[in-house]
Amino acid sequence: MAATYELGDNFAAIGLAFEDEDEFVVLIERALTGGRSIAVDQGRYVVAADGNGAELWFGLDKSDQILSIDPYFRGKGTVRTQLTNVVQDLTRTGTSATLHGWAEPAAASDGSGGLYPFLVDVLDWAHNATRPLPFEMALGVAAFPWTVTVYDDEAAYGEETRDREPGLASQAFIPMGLFHAEASVDPPAAIAWFTGRVLERAVYQNPWGRGAYGWALLESAGGQFDLMLEPAALTSLPQIGAIVEVQARLLACRAEETA
């Protein structure tokens, strides 16, 4: 029987749990003090890493005022992407920008196609904002879900979804954010509905927030994704070989960059 979890706390998904505003402030101060500073034209990033892959990305202006805070996980996933255009540029007011791209791009380098188009929030975009688009980049894409359904294996997935209309393959990717963009929803969203097979899994403890969190490496259409699971889903962490169906926000950094 498939197990479905309703999630959505992206901070808890990397082990950052806090009871109240005071605890949150203390956590942020610790992360800022211990984080790595990266200078950019707009100010700087501070990246706090827990040693397992979880990161907090702070966007600070030139007066060192916090503009934004985003979670991320630097895992094993890679999606070869042809970035074509900036949909929403946040590098003046935060750390990320929402970009349109093609997964598994076509041989042509003009950004004209690939396996599928999608939107993704690229956290370290300020490093590349002056490069002319389109260009190809290997992205490490972390999926922060609000809904996760876990099926024991491919056979269970086929059995439990056989009457679904329309059907969805066990490794499929639907770029939901593009539907929002076409409907002129503001702001456009880097979100997707996708399925994949679990290749690896682990539970980690984040020393910054003292919380446990789960990670799974998913093989899906277009590449491999790092799926983050907050504590509510840890009672039934997906087993290797399980099929997982996800609706999630997509956050990415350049895959070859090391923390």
C-alpha positions in Angstrom: 0.0 0.0 0.0 1.3 3.4 -1.0 2.1 5.9 1.8 1.4 9.6 1.2 2.9 12.4 3.2 1.8 16.1 3.3 5.0 18.1 4.0 6.1 21.6 3.1 8.4 22.9 5.9 11.6 23.4 3.8 13.7 24.2 6.8 12.7 21.1 8.6 13.6 19.2 5.4 17.2 19.9 6.1 16.9 19.3 9.9 16.3 22.9 11.0 13.6 22.9 13.6 12.7 25.7 16.0 9.9 26.3 18.5 9.6 30.1 18.3 11.0 33.3 16.9 13.8 33.6 19.5 15.1 30.1 18.7 14.9 30.9 15.0 17.0 34.1 15.5 19.6 32.2 17.5 19.8 29.6 14.8 20.3 32.2 12.1 23.0 34.0 14.1 24.9 30.7 14.5 24.6 29.9 10.8 25.8 33.3 9.7 28.7 33.3 12.1 29.9 29.8 10.9 29.0 30.2 7.3 31.3 30.7 4.2 31.1 34.2 2.7 31.0 34.6 -1.1 31.3 38.1 -2.5 29.1 39.1 -5.4 28.3 42.5 -7.1 25.1 42.8 -5.2 26.6 42.2 -1.8 27.5 38.7 -0.7 26.2 35.2 0.0 26.8 33.4 3.3 26.5 29.6 2.9 26.2 27.5 6.1 26.8 23.8 5.6 26.1 21.0 8.0 28.8 18.6 6.7 26.2 16.1 5.2 25.0 18.2 2.3 22.4 20.5 3.8 23.0 24.2 3.3 21.4 27.5 4.2 22.0 30.2 1.6 21.8 33.8 2.9 21.5 36.8 0.5 23.0 39.9 2.1 23.1 43.4 0.6 26.2 45.7 0.7 25.1 46.9 4.2 25.0 43.2 5.4 21.3 43.2 5.8 19.6 39.8 5.2 17.5 39.9 2.0 16.7 36.2 1.7 17.3 32.7 3.2 17.0 29.6 1.2 17.5 25.9 2.1 19.5 23.6 -0.2 21.1 20.2 -0.3 24.3 19.5 -2.1 23.9 15.8 -2.9 24.7 13.4 -5.8 22.0 14.4 -8.2 22.8 16.0 -11.6 20.5 17.3 -14.3 22.3 18.4 -17.5 20.5 21.6 -18.4 20.5 24.2 -21.2 19.6 27.4 -19.5 17.7 29.7 -21.9 16.4 32.7 -20.1 15.8 34.4 -16.8 12.2 34.3 -15.8 12.5 36.2 -12.5 15.8 37.8 -11.5 16.2 38.0 -7.7 19.9 38.6 -7.5 19.3 42.3 -6.7 17.2 41.4 -3.7 18.2 37.9 -2.8 20.4 34.9 -3.7 18.5 33.2 -6.5 17.0 33.7 -9.9 14.2 31.6 -11.5 15.4 30.3 -14.9 13.9 28.5 -17.8 15.9 25.6 -19.1 15.8 22.3 -21.1 16.8 19.0 -19.4 19.0 16.8 -21.6 19.3 19.5 -24.2 19.4 18.9 -27.9 22.8 18.9 -29.7 22.2 22.4 -31.0 23.5 25.0 -28.5 20.8 27.6 -29.3 18.5 26.6 -26.4 15.9 25.3 -28.9 14.9 22.1 -27.2 15.7 19.0 -25.2 13.9 16.2 -23.3 11.5 18.7 -21.5 11.5 22.4 -20.4 11.3 23.4 -16.8 11.7 26.2 -14.3 14.3 26.1 -11.5 15.5 28.5 -8.8 19.3 28.8 -9.2 20.8 29.9 -5.9 24.2 30.9 -7.1 23.0 32.7 -10.2 24.9 35.9 -9.3 28.1 34.0 -10.4 26.8 33.6 -13.9 24.4 36.5 -14.4 26.7 38.2 -16.9 27.1 35.2 -19.1 25.1 35.4 -22.3 22.3 32.9 -22.5 21.7 30.2 -23.6 24.5 28.0 -22.1 24.7 24.5 -20.8 25.3 23.8 -17.1 25.2 20.6 -14.9 22.8 21.5 -12.1 22.5 19.8 -8.7 18.7 20.0 -8.3 17.3 19.5 -4.8 13.5 18.9 -4.6 11.7 20.2 -1.5 8.3 18.5 -1.6 4.9 19.4 -0.2 3.5 16.0 -1.2 5.3 12.6 -1.4 3.8 9.2 -2.2 5.9 6.2 -1.8 5.3 2.9 -3.6 7.2 -0.3 -2.6 8.5 -0.9 -6.1 7.8 -0.6 -9.8 5.2 -3.4 -9.7 3.3 -1.8 -6.8 3.3 1.5 -8.6 1.9 -0.1 -11.8 -0.8 -1.9 -9.8 -1.9 1.1 -7.7 -1.9 3.6 -10.5 -3.2 1.4 -13.4 -6.7 3.1 -13.4 -5.3 6.6 -13.2 -6.2 8.9 -16.1 -4.0 10.2 -17.4 -1.3 7.7 -16.5 2.2 8.7 -15.4 5.3 6.6 -16.1 7.4 5.5 -13.1 10.1 8.0 -14.3 8.3 11.1 -15.5 8.6 14.8 -15.1 5.8 17.4 -15.4 7.0 21.0 -15.3 4.1 22.5 -13.3 5.8 25.9 -13.0 5.6 26.4 -16.8 1.8 26.1 -16.6 1.7 28.8 -14.0 4.0 31.0 -16.2 1.8 30.5 -19.2 -1.3 31.5 -17.1 0.6 34.7 -16.1 0.7 33.7 -12.4 3.0 36.1 -10.6 5.6 35.2 -9.6 6.4 32.1 -11.8 7.2 29.1 -9.7 10.0 26.6 -9.9 7.8 23.6 -9.1 7.3 20.2 -10.6 5.3 17.0 -10.4 7.5 14.0 -11.0 8.2 10.3 -10.3 11.4 8.4 -9.9 13.2 5.3 -8.6 15.1 5.5 -5.3 18.8 4.8 -5.9 20.2 5.7 -2.5 18.8 6.9 0.9 20.0 8.2 4.2 19.0 9.9 7.4 21.2 12.7 8.7 21.3 14.9 11.8 21.8 18.7 11.3 24.1 20.1 14.1 22.8 23.6 13.4 19.2 22.8 14.3 19.7 19.5 16.0 17.0 17.9 13.8 16.9 14.8 11.8 16.1 14.8 8.1 15.9 12.3 5.2 17.5 12.3 1.8 16.9 10.1 -1.3 18.6 10.1 -4.7 15.9 9.7 -7.3 16.5 8.6 -10.9 13.8 10.3 -13.0 13.3 11.5 -16.6 16.1 13.9 -17.4 18.5 13.1 -14.6 18.9 12.4 -10.9 17.4 14.5 -8.2 18.1 15.0 -4.5 14.8 14.6 -2.6 14.6 16.1 0.8 12.3 14.6 3.5 11.3 16.3 6.7 10.8 14.3 9.9 7.1 13.6 9.2 8.1 11.3 6.4 11.0 9.5 8.2 8.7 6.8 9.8 8.7 5.2 6.3 11.8 6.4 4.5 11.6 5.1 0.9 13.6 1.9 0.4 16.1 1.5 -2.4 14.1 0.5 -5.5 10.9 2.2 -4.3 9.0 4.5 -6.7 8.3 7.9 -5.3 5.8 10.4 -6.7 6.5 14.0 -5.7 5.2 17.6 -6.0 8.1 19.9 -5.1 9.9 23.2 -5.3 13.2 22.9 -7.3 16.3 24.6 -6.0 19.7 24.2 -7.7 23.3 25.2 -7.7 26.1 24.5 -10.3 26.8 20.8 -9.7 30.5 21.0 -10.1 30.9 23.7 -7.3 32.1 22.3 -4.0 30.8 23.5 -0.7 
